[in-house]
Amino acid sequence: MPHSQFLPERMGTARVEPEGKFEAGSYQSFKLTYTAGFYGIDDTGSIKIVHRFASDMGRPQFDDPAAPNYVSVSASNGAVLHVEYDMKRNIRPWDKTIYIKVVRGFLREGDQITVHFGDPTDGCPGMRIQTFCEDSFEFRVLVDAIATYNYVELPQQPEIAIVPGKPRLWKAVVPTTCRTGQPFRLSIKAEDRWGNPSDQCDQTINLRATAIVSGMPETIKFSPGQRAVVIDDLCVNAELECLLIELLDENKQLLATSNPLRIVSATELLPYWGDLHGQSEETIGTNSAREFHAFARDLAFLDATAHQGNDFQITNEFWSQLNDLTLEFNLDHRFIAFPGYEWSGNTGLGGDRNVLYLEEGQPIHRSSHALVDDLSDIDTDASSARDLFKRLQNSDCVVFAHIGGRYADVKMAHDERLETSVEVHSAWGSFEWLIEDALEKGYRVGIVSNSDGHKGRPGASHPGATKFGSYGGLTCMLATELTREALADCLRKRHHYGTTGCRMILDVNLQFENGAALYAADPALGNTSSKPIKSAMMGDIVRCNDAEVRLQIKAIGSAPIERIDIRNGLETLETFRPYYDIELGRRICVVWEGSEYRGRGRETIWDGSAKLSDNAFEGVEAINRYNIDKKFELNGPNQLDWQALTTGGHGGFYANLKHRDAGTLSIDTELVKADIQIADIGYEDIVFDAGGLGRKIRVFRLPDENLHRQVEIERSIALTTGRDNAIYIRIIQQDGHVIWSSPVYVLCGDD
């Protein structure tokens, strides 16, 4: 155990008032009362009140009693107390700490310390509680009664329940491709303002499709207590390029539109959607590992998931429990649960990796036993990424590189046989430099996106109000069937693409006029077989003698498509926009993006304003504004004020102007200050570099209405000899979501 076990029953008690259930993200007032036990608390002794790392409860403050999150602290006997708040003053995962030290006097048995969270006495509106649900949110109390700084956890901890709010945003999810006549399901939920599936829905929903869907009812009923409705055994008996299902309220007003569904008569591969990386309360996340898997299946409507706890927190007992859970939840053709873990080595030893096994009962090779007291299996550790790859040589597993608090250094350590993908996006942000590192080294890897979610919502990982900068990602795996073996084969062949959480239909193919050879495995690993082909898909490794290839892109978005970047390795060959210069109107876009650097302190603050002179805002719309605590508001018709941050991804806003070309736009942030003539804002980006890692502000113009949800283009790509041609694309949707295809690797000339 991480803390002292000395007589916890004699260290006092704690209670919180009121008890009960409270809406996620709401402002509340709680009074926590600690009553000293037999030992009291000696002079310079202290208590800690700690919360989980994952919690995004408002940051306690002790200076302004009229402002949110004010906390008052007092002792019943008049002892003088010193109070501090620190994000990391206790052992993880209970990092966040209010530290209360007795600096003059002492406490006897029965004396009390009262901590009033959100004390309303002088006008504080309350404490903003965490934005995601948890049945047992603890105010965990630790006591240093004897002033040794060796803390004892109280045996009974005060807790409350945090529950969803009212429905604000409806969502409808269908597969992205089905065969004609193949049964599929429609999954529906409504989320509260912080992204929690709401159980307060009480209405009838009308369903409307853009084509005939057999088995689809005209209406469904949501009743209080339900968080989702799933309609099975729907089917379409004809080929369709894009089927959409709409949700409408009782007055036939549109509530939501599903992701696109394509119906084809025959296909070898089908798309399966997964979030292959998340954590639960047994490591550094929230809610149990059982709830993790159930949420992924039943509320995120995923096809696959993988619990990836930090290895140095996974005890042998929990590892066994995880294996039991994946065995229980895994069901071929319905839902796939991979056993696995996050190898969480220090950055200097290679950084984070994710290990997915194909069967239970495999060993866990920890980066350390930092939070595992049982050292009986320490000789099975893999202390560096190189050691990990050696340990896994004979294992049936898939590995991908991850960036969290620690970042994967693929230049330092990489194994082509095992590490077949890099995770370019998670709730931590977007990290295109990771695929660029791999391409620079000549590695042939695919691109995945997952969440590494800590808030108990795999597959629908809203970042909430913490420093997580992004909505969690999804990986679309193109596989022959929904089994572990088929998905692993897909991952090893890089037949997948990653998104920042949307479900787009995406085909990326290369056509070879004179044919090509498709390798069965990466030829860099040794001799391998090949077969002749005319066409290659994302992830393939091929060799040809052509001077150029034909790139075919077909994308059907879940929102209008803003742009497509076509890349060959480290070079962007073209930025394609689905509209012409002549279509541009009174709508402009301002985007901020990038990060400070690669490590934990990558967060970049973009707080600022945009002012118009000789023009006016007729409407503004935020991009990727997930933290609704942060300001985004018009201050009159000429000024927009905001608070925002990025951690590698992007945010910003769209603005409709009163006059198309009149006046000046003035942007004022700490990193970028610029005056731009409105008439100069056009089709191409105006870019203001802000240093750091891909950090910049971009300004460009759009049509007044972008209707381009489907894009189909072809391009001739000239091939370069002497190196891989890693041809892939990045798509940005108008709703802020980003999609990356895995590269097609083309080798030129003879072996």
KOLDOSE-36389 format. One line per 10 residues: number of its first residue (from 1); their letters; for each residue z, x, y of C-alpha. Coordinates in steps of 0.25 Angstrom, whole numbers. Layout:
N
NUM = a = Z X Y; ...
***
This chain:
751
1 = mphsqflper = 0 0 0; -3 5 14; 10 2 20; 25 4 17; 30 -5 6; 45 -3 11; 52 -17 10; 42 -26 17; 51 -38 15; 61 -31 24
11 = mgtarvepeg = 51 -29 35; 51 -42 41; 42 -54 42; 30 -59 51; 24 -73 53; 13 -78 62; 13 -91 70; 5 -100 69; 0 -99 55; -12 -106 49
21 = kfeagsyqsf = -27 -106 51; -34 -101 64; -49 -101 68; -56 -88 67; -58 -82 81; -49 -92 88; -38 -88 98; -24 -90 92; -10 -86 95; -1 -81 84
31 = kltytagfyg = 13 -77 84; 17 -66 74; 32 -64 72; 37 -52 65; 52 -53 61; 58 -40 57; 64 -38 43; 77 -30 38; 73 -17 45; 69 -23 58
41 = iddtgsikiv = 59 -13 66; 65 0 71; 63 6 84; 48 11 84; 45 3 72; 33 -7 72; 25 -18 66; 10 -19 65; 2 -32 64; -11 -29 58
51 = hrfasdmgrp = -24 -36 56; -36 -33 47; -47 -23 52; -57 -35 50; -50 -44 59; -56 -47 73; -44 -54 79; -43 -52 94; -38 -38 98; -23 -40 102
61 = qfddpaapny = -20 -36 116; -6 -35 123; -9 -34 138; -15 -47 142; -7 -59 138; -18 -69 144; -30 -63 136; -34 -65 122; -27 -58 110; -14 -55 118
71 = vsvsasngav = -3 -52 109; 12 -52 113; 23 -45 105; 38 -46 107; 51 -43 99; 62 -53 98; 73 -43 101; 66 -37 113; 61 -24 106; 50 -17 114
81 = lhveydmkrn = 37 -17 107; 25 -8 108; 12 -16 104; -2 -10 101; -15 -15 94; -23 -5 86; -36 -8 78; -32 2 67; -17 4 67; -15 0 52
91 = irpwdktiyi = -21 2 39; -34 -4 36; -38 -15 34; -26 -20 43; -30 -11 54; -28 -19 67; -14 -18 72; -4 -23 82; 7 -12 82; 20 -17 87
101 = kvvrgflreg = 31 -5 89; 45 -7 93; 47 3 104; 61 0 109; 71 -7 100; 70 -12 86; 70 -25 78; 80 -30 68; 78 -39 57; 74 -53 62
111 = dqitvhfgdp = 69 -47 76; 54 -51 78; 41 -46 84; 32 -57 89; 17 -55 91; 10 -66 98; -5 -65 95; -13 -72 107; 0 -74 114; -3 -86 123
121 = tdgcpgmriq = 9 -85 133; 1 -79 144; -13 -85 142; -18 -78 130; -28 -87 123; -24 -81 109; -28 -71 99; -42 -72 94; -40 -72 79; -50 -65 70
131 = tfcedsfefr = -64 -72 69; -66 -73 54; -58 -80 44; -46 -76 35; -37 -84 27; -25 -74 29; -26 -67 42; -14 -58 42; -5 -53 54; -1 -42 45
141 = vlvdaiatyn = 13 -36 49; 17 -22 46; 31 -17 49; 37 -3 52; 51 -7 53; 57 7 51; 48 14 62; 41 23 51; 27 18 54; 26 14 40
151 = yvelpqqpei = 23 0 40; 27 -11 30; 18 -24 28; 26 -37 29; 25 -44 15; 21 -57 22; 11 -57 33; 8 -68 43; -6 -73 42; -16 -84 47
161 = aivpgkprlw = -29 -90 42; -41 -88 50; -52 -99 48; -66 -103 53; -69 -110 66; -78 -122 68; -93 -120 64; -102 -114 75; -114 -108 68; -121 -114 56
171 = kavvpttcrt = -128 -105 46; -138 -109 34; -142 -98 24; -153 -99 14; -159 -88 5; -170 -80 13; -180 -81 1; -182 -90 -11; -192 -93 -21; -199 -107 -21
181 = gqpfrlsika = -190 -117 -29; -179 -107 -30; -165 -114 -26; -158 -109 -14; -146 -112 -6; -143 -116 8; -129 -111 13; -123 -117 26; -111 -113 34; -106 -114 49
191 = edrwgnpsdq = -99 -102 55; -88 -103 66; -90 -95 79; -86 -82 72; -94 -83 59; -84 -89 50; -90 -100 41; -83 -113 46; -76 -123 38; -75 -133 49
201 = cdqtinlrat = -89 -139 47; -89 -154 47; -103 -159 49; -116 -163 42; -128 -153 42; -142 -157 42; -152 -148 34; -166 -146 38; -176 -136 32; -190 -131 36
211 = aivsgmpeti = -196 -135 23; -192 -144 11; -180 -138 4; -177 -145 -9; -162 -149 -11; -158 -147 3; -149 -159 8; -152 -165 22; -137 -163 26; -125 -156 22
221 = kfspgqravv = -110 -158 25; -100 -148 30; -86 -152 28; -73 -145 34; -69 -134 25; -83 -130 21; -88 -117 25; -102 -118 19; -112 -127 12; -122 -122 2
231 = iddlcvnael = -134 -130 -3; -139 -125 -16; -152 -127 -24; -162 -129 -12; -176 -125 -14; -190 -124 -8; -202 -126 -17; -212 -120 -8; -214 -106 -1; -209 -106 13
241 = eclliellde = -209 -94 23; -197 -99 29; -187 -110 26; -176 -113 36; -165 -123 34; -158 -129 47; -144 -135 49; -143 -146 58; -131 -154 63; -129 -169 63
251 = nkqllatsnp = -138 -170 75; -149 -162 69; -146 -150 78; -149 -136 72; -137 -129 68; -143 -117 60; -155 -113 53; -155 -105 40; -160 -91 37; -175 -92 33
261 = lrivsatell = -178 -94 18; -192 -90 12; -197 -97 0; -207 -90 -9; -214 -93 -22; -211 -79 -28; -203 -67 -25; -197 -55 -33; -186 -53 -23; -177 -63 -16
271 = pywgdlhgqs = -167 -60 -4; -152 -60 -6; -143 -58 5; -130 -50 4; -119 -44 12; -116 -32 4; -104 -27 12; -91 -33 16; -76 -32 15; -64 -41 12
281 = eetigtnsar = -49 -40 16; -46 -31 4; -52 -20 12; -55 -22 27; -61 -35 27; -56 -50 28; -53 -60 17; -54 -57 2; -65 -51 -6; -66 -64 -13
291 = efhafardla = -68 -71 0; -78 -60 4; -87 -63 -8; -85 -78 -7; -89 -78 8; -102 -70 5; -106 -80 -6; -102 -93 0; -101 -91 15; -111 -80 18
301 = fldatahqgn = -121 -85 8; -124 -71 3; -131 -67 -10; -123 -55 -12; -111 -47 -6; -103 -35 -9; -88 -32 -5; -88 -18 1; -73 -15 4; -69 -1 9
311 = dfqitnefws = -67 7 -3; -54 14 2; -48 0 3; -52 -5 -11; -41 -4 -21; -44 -3 -36; -38 -17 -37; -47 -23 -26; -59 -16 -32; -57 -23 -45
321 = qlndltlefn = -55 -36 -37; -68 -34 -30; -75 -32 -43; -70 -44 -49; -74 -52 -36; -89 -47 -37; -89 -50 -51; -84 -64 -48; -93 -67 -36; -106 -60 -42
331 = ldhrfiafpg = -116 -71 -48; -130 -67 -50; -140 -76 -43; -129 -82 -34; -121 -71 -27; -119 -56 -29; -107 -48 -26; -107 -33 -28; -95 -25 -31; -94 -13 -21
341 = yewsgntglg = -86 -6 -10; -88 1 3; -87 16 1; -80 19 14; -80 34 16; -77 41 29; -90 43 38; -89 58 36; -90 56 21; -102 47 21
351 = gdrnvlylee = -97 33 27; -98 20 21; -106 16 9; -106 3 1; -106 2 -14; -112 -10 -22; -110 -10 -37; -118 -18 -47; -106 -21 -56; -91 -22 -55
361 = gqpihrssha = -81 -12 -61; -87 0 -53; -79 11 -47; -75 11 -32; -77 25 -26; -69 25 -14; -71 34 -2; -56 35 -1; -43 29 -6; -39 27 9
371 = lvddlsdidt = -33 13 7; -32 13 -8; -18 18 -13; -21 19 -27; -27 33 -29; -29 33 -44; -44 32 -43; -46 42 -31; -55 51 -39; -65 40 -39
381 = dassardlfk = -67 41 -24; -80 45 -17; -75 52 -4; -89 54 2; -102 46 2; -108 57 -7; -96 56 -17; -99 41 -17; -113 42 -21; -109 52 -32
391 = rlqnsdcvvf = -99 42 -37; -109 31 -37; -121 39 -44; -119 31 -57; -115 18 -51; -123 5 -51; -122 3 -36; -129 2 -23; -124 9 -10; -127 7 4
401 = ahiggryadv = -122 14 17; -114 7 27; -109 8 41; -95 2 44; -84 10 51; -89 22 43; -104 24 43; -112 29 31; -118 43 33; -130 42 25
411 = kmahderlet = -135 55 30; -122 62 24; -123 54 10; -133 45 4; -137 43 -11; -151 37 -12; -148 31 -26; -136 23 -21; -137 21 -6; -149 13 -5
421 = svevhsawgs = -146 6 8; -139 7 21; -132 -4 28; -138 -5 42; -130 -17 47; -116 -23 44; -105 -29 53; -102 -15 58; -116 -15 65; -130 -11 63
431 = fewliedale = -133 3 59; -148 6 59; -145 21 60; -140 21 45; -154 17 40; -159 28 50; -150 38 44; -155 35 30; -170 35 34; -168 48 42
441 = kgyrvgivsn = -163 54 29; -174 49 21; -165 39 13; -172 26 7; -162 15 9; -162 1 12; -155 -7 23; -143 -17 20; -135 -25 30; -121 -30 27
451 = sdghkgrpga = -108 -34 34; -97 -25 30; -90 -38 34; -75 -37 36; -72 -52 40; -74 -59 26; -88 -64 29; -98 -56 21; -113 -60 23; -109 -68 36
461 = shpgatkfgs = -101 -56 43; -99 -61 57; -93 -49 65; -82 -57 72; -75 -50 84; -73 -36 79; -81 -24 81; -90 -27 70; -103 -27 78; -112 -36 69
471 = yggltcmlat = -114 -47 60; -114 -43 46; -127 -40 39; -134 -45 26; -143 -38 16; -155 -46 11; -158 -40 -4; -172 -43 -10; -169 -44 -24; -174 -50 -37
481 = eltrealadc = -162 -58 -39; -147 -60 -35; -140 -51 -44; -132 -38 -42; -143 -30 -49; -155 -36 -41; -148 -34 -28; -144 -20 -31; -158 -17 -35; -163 -23 -21
491 = lrkrhhygtt = -153 -14 -14; -157 -1 -22; -172 -4 -18; -168 -7 -4; -175 -21 -5; -166 -27 6; -164 -29 21; -152 -30 30; -149 -40 41; -138 -42 51
501 = gcrmildvnl = -134 -55 44; -146 -64 45; -155 -68 34; -170 -64 37; -182 -65 27; -188 -51 28; -199 -45 21; -204 -30 24; -215 -25 15; -225 -13 16
511 = qfengaalya = -239 -15 11; -247 -3 5; -262 -3 6; -264 7 -5; -251 4 -13; -239 12 -14; -228 16 -24; -215 9 -25; -204 18 -30; -194 12 -40
521 = adpalgntss = -183 20 -34; -181 30 -22; -190 42 -26; -180 51 -18; -171 49 -30; -181 55 -40; -193 50 -49; -195 35 -49; -206 26 -53; -215 19 -43
531 = kpiksammgd = -225 7 -44; -237 4 -35; -235 -7 -24; -243 -13 -12; -230 -18 -5; -216 -13 -3; -204 -20 2; -192 -15 9; -184 -5 2; -195 0 -6
541 = ivrcndaevr = -199 15 -8; -214 17 -9; -224 28 -8; -238 26 -3; -250 34 2; -254 24 14; -253 29 28; -247 16 32; -241 3 26; -241 -11 30
551 = lqikaigsap = -227 -17 34; -225 -31 32; -213 -38 38; -210 -53 36; -197 -58 42; -191 -72 44; -179 -71 52; -166 -80 53; -169 -79 68; -181 -76 77
561 = ieridirngl = -185 -61 75; -184 -52 88; -190 -39 82; -194 -31 70; -193 -16 70; -202 -9 61; -197 5 56; -201 17 48; -189 25 46; -183 29 59
571 = etletfrpyy = -195 24 67; -197 10 73; -212 8 72; -212 -5 79; -203 -16 85; -210 -30 82; -207 -42 90; -212 -55 85; -216 -60 98; -226 -55 109
581 = dielgrricv = -223 -50 123; -230 -62 129; -219 -71 122; -207 -64 130; -200 -74 139; -187 -75 147; -178 -70 135; -173 -56 135; -164 -49 125; -153 -38 128
591 = vwegseyrgr = -148 -31 115; -137 -20 114; -136 -12 101; -131 0 94; -118 7 92; -109 19 98; -111 28 85; -111 27 70; -96 27 68; -84 16 70
601 = gretiwdgsa = -85 17 85; -99 12 85; -96 -1 93; -104 -2 106; -99 -11 117; -110 -18 125; -101 -27 134; -109 -30 147; -118 -39 155; -132 -43 158
611 = klsdnafegv = -135 -47 173; -148 -54 178; -153 -53 192; -164 -62 197; -163 -69 184; -154 -77 175; -149 -79 161; -153 -93 155; -147 -90 142; -141 -79 134
621 = eainrynidk = -139 -77 119; -131 -66 112; -136 -57 101; -126 -54 90; -114 -59 97; -104 -61 86; -91 -58 93; -90 -71 102; -77 -65 108; -86 -56 116
631 = kfelngpnql = -92 -61 129; -106 -65 130; -108 -74 142; -116 -77 154; -110 -75 167; -119 -84 176; -134 -84 174; -136 -69 177; -125 -62 169; -122 -60 154
641 = dwqalttggh = -109 -53 150; -106 -49 136; -97 -41 127; -104 -35 115; -104 -23 105; -113 -17 95; -110 -8 83; -125 -5 80; -131 -19 80; -135 -26 92
651 = ggfyanlkhr = -131 -38 102; -136 -43 115; -142 -56 121; -154 -64 123; -156 -70 137; -165 -80 143; -169 -77 157; -171 -87 168; -183 -79 173; -192 -71 164
661 = dagtlsidte = -194 -58 172; -185 -59 184; -173 -50 188; -165 -39 181; -156 -38 169; -144 -29 171; -137 -25 158; -123 -19 160; -115 -13 148; -107 0 147
671 = lvkadiqiad = -119 7 139; -131 1 146; -133 -3 160; -147 -8 164; -155 -16 174; -168 -22 168; -179 -29 175; -181 -42 167; -196 -41 169; -195 -28 161
681 = igyedivfda = -189 -34 149; -200 -36 139; -204 -35 124; -199 -21 122; -185 -17 122; -179 -11 135; -169 -1 129; -156 5 135; -150 16 126; -135 16 126
691 = gglgrkirvf = -133 29 117; -124 28 105; -131 23 92; -143 14 95; -136 9 107; -144 2 117; -148 -11 125; -161 -17 123; -168 -28 132; -180 -35 128
701 = rlpdenlhrq = -187 -49 130; -190 -60 120; -198 -73 120; -190 -85 125; -190 -90 111; -192 -81 98; -197 -90 87; -201 -78 78; -192 -79 65; -203 -75 56
711 = veiersialt = -211 -62 58; -222 -56 49; -228 -43 53; -236 -32 47; -237 -17 52; -244 -5 47; -234 7 46; -239 21 46; -232 29 36; -226 43 38
721 = tgrdnaiyir = -228 54 27; -217 63 24; -205 53 25; -201 39 21; -207 28 29; -195 19 29; -201 6 34; -191 -5 38; -189 -15 49; -178 -21 58
731 = iiqqdghviw = -178 -35 63; -170 -41 74; -169 -56 75; -166 -63 88; -152 -68 83; -148 -53 82; -149 -51 68; -156 -38 62; -163 -36 49; -167 -23 43
741 = sspvyvlcgd = -177 -21 31; -175 -10 21; -185 1 23; -198 2 14; -199 17 11; -213 22 11; -216 36 6; -230 42 9; -239 50 1; -238 56 -13
751 = d = -224 59 -20
***
